[in-house]
Amino acid sequence: MTLSQRLFLRILPTVMVTILMVGILAYVSANREIKNIYDAELINDANTLWVLLKKPLGRDRHRPTIQVPDLDFNMDNQLELNEDADDYADAHAFRVWKAQELVMVSSNSFPLSVPQFSKGFSDFTFLKEEWRIYSLPIPDTNIVIEVAEKLELRHTLVENIILNLSVPLIVLVPVIAALVWFSINNGLSYIRDLVRHIRSRTPDDLSEISTVDLPRDLVPLAHSLNQFLDKLRVSLTMERRFSDLAAHQLRTPQAGIKLLLQLLERADSEAERKILIKDLIASNERAMHLIEQMLNLARVSHQPLRLEQTNLFALCAASIASFGPVLTHRGFQAELTGDEQIIVATDMLLLRMLIDNVIDNALKYSPDGGRIEVDVCREDERACISISDSGPGIPPEHRLAVFEQFHRLDSQERKGTGLGLAIVAGVSTRLGMDIRMQTPHWGHGLRIDFLFSGALLSDRQRRQDALKYAGVSRLDESVSGSE
């Protein structure tokens, strides 16, 4: 179902309900006004009868009840010229009482068996017909004048008014529906034009969408699309740059492996073949490491975050332990210091990847017998991991550039893949951490600080999580009260 159809099916019932409500309100209003007008007419009729009959009724002599004949009979059937007027005349009646006796009645009035009505307005049903009666007692006399009117007359008049109002509205429903459909399609034409404009673009056209002729309601949508196109343009540019650099970087180790295989095929002695095989294995390991780093870099930007309570000290200890054989073989002095109870909510796998890459870089660029120190601490209510090494360090003017993909310093051309710190920067961005570079306290090398965003957990939360990490399910209240 199209958007136009959805809007039409929502708006048209609203219009129909509105018409129905207008009809109901018109019925209530017409019924109230007609009741007031006809009640006032009954009052006027009673007063008019009193003015006309005042003198005859004032005579004291006894007279029999006078019955006024039907009007159209006395007027030579003149009312036959208008049947509605005849019905109107038949719908009215009156009675005049004097000293509790009927002295004058209309031809269609109630019989004597119907007692005198109380003062004011009354409703009465006679021969299955509903009547509205107004009784007027004349002050200082014993005369009461009653005028009556059939309620059917009022109901018929209200029905005619509602019918005359409803028929045009019902006839206009198709016209209203057509106007609503035209208005919806005309209003949505701007959206269709925008869709056609986007569809007509080539895959390489990521230029901004013009908002000059757009309605004000669609301007935010166009701005959002422009922001998306801008992000897409940056993402595609980075992917293309990464693909070009990756192709260039992979070509070198593959060419080296191919050359070593050719030399291995032509080797004359076993010793020469062993040397070539050793070089071939090393080249293959470098190529595999490059591929692994490229996959890690891609995973950093696309892997969904899985936040969990993580003990930073334990995670750093696990990372250092994984490099144990290398540290021992090369005679490194590794040290882990700091607060063992710092708990943060973070993605443990991505954070472990960051720590591993920084330590791996430190091992690559530090001489044998060097020093690596990892410190877990608090800084301004923020958790911080500091990793220091005794390598050549990075000059301040290059510290921003080293986080770019495949960027190496001149002294590092033959070491690493140029992706380690790019992965570190990507993980830091995903986890919302700030990076700071400086020189270690021993005066040379490089120190990288990673500051986590957000405040630390409370002391009780930290102890609870620490005990949970150690296998204790609940923190004893006696321990809590010993602070």
Summary of the structure (lengths in Angstrom):
residues: 483
radius of gyration: 50.2
end to end distance: 65.4
largest distance: 163.4
contacts: 1279
relative contact order: 0.06
helix: 57%
strand: 17%
